[in-house]
Amino acid sequence: MAKSRHGVVAKTCRGGTAILEGYEKCKTCDGEGYIYYEVPHRHGPSRDSGYLEEQKEICAFCSGDGEVQIGRQDSD
């Protein structure tokens, strides 16, 4: 057990991250705090082929913390 960033006792998981007691890893972002998605770019006169660009944004479900309260239902 170790103190977390919120000053509350936490358990350390296999990956070395601390999860607050009463909290669990966010299933939406897999505990990273970010959601990754691809944005397609079409080909054009200056490019002979299209490509996919990876973007990331803060997970709306856990607000970027990577953890949610136990029992909180996922919105998906």
N, C-alpha and C positions, 0 to 999 in steps of 0.2 A: 504494500500500500504506500502511496505517495500523495503529497499535496498537489492538486491540479492548479491550473491557472486561475480558477475561481476561489482558491483557498479551501476547497472542500476535499475530504479524503477520497482518493480515487484508486482504482485497480489498474495495473499495468497489463496490457494485452500482449500477445505473442509478438506483434509488430513493434512493440516498444512505445505505443501511444497510450496515454492515460485517458481512461473513460471514467467520468464521475459516477459515484454510487447513485443509483436511481436513474441513470442514463444508459443508453445503449448506442452503438454505432449506427449512424444514419444509413438506412438501406437504399435510399434514393441516390446518394453520391458515394456509397461504400466507405464512408468515413473520411473522405478527402476534403469535403467542404466545397468542391467545385463539380459542376456538370460539364462534360465535354460533348461537343457536337460538331458535325462537319457542315461547312457551307460550300455548296457547289458554285464554281465559276465557269461560265461557258466559254468556249473558244470564240475568237474574234479575229479581226483583220491583223492584229499585232501578235496573236498567238495561234499556233496551229492545232492546239488541243486544249481541252478544259482541264481543270484540276479541282481537288477538294482541299479546302483550308480548314484546319482544326481550330475551333474557338472554344473558350471556356468562360463560364459565368458562375457566380456564387450560387450555391444550392439554395433555392427558395424555401425548401422544407426545413433545413436545419440552420439557415442564415449563415452558412459558412463555418459553423462550429464543428461539423462532422459528427455530432452526437445529438440525440433527441431524448426526451423523457421516456422512460419505459412505459408502455401502454398507449403512447400517442399513435394514432392511426395514420398510415400513409395516405396521401391524397390521390394516389394512382388507382 
